[in-house]
Amino acid sequence: MPADLLFAGDEGDLTELLGNLLDNARKWASGCVRLTGAADASTLTLLIEDDGPGMSSEETGQIERGRRWDETTPGTGFGLAITRDLVEAYRGTLRLDRSGLGGLRVAVTLPRAMSRH
């Protein structure tokens, strides 16, 4: 992660967002989860990737609160929907697609905080 990667929002919101995404990645990964971050002048982007089964484009388009994709895996089905709502509240974007690792790749792009120096 770049040292100047700053989130323009509430610490609890960032913890919720990353907690949901990393927990899902850990739950579905075969053995590898990767978190990377980058920033440009106006946005920061967080990428969470895993080497699990991933989701089809049809499934990623149907994310909603309480919808579970696998009833045999622990969870409530709220994590991705809550994350999507948080990202949208910060005027960001959430994109889900296939990771180079083989599983799901979640890209979160948010407005960037200016340095406090």
Secondary structure, DSSP 8 states (H G I E B T S, - for coil): --TT--BSS-HHHHHHHHHHHHHHHHHH-SS-EEEEEEE-SSEEEEEEEESS----HHHHTT--TT--S-TTS-S-S-HHHHHHHHHHHTT-EEEEEE-TTSSEEEEEEEEB-----
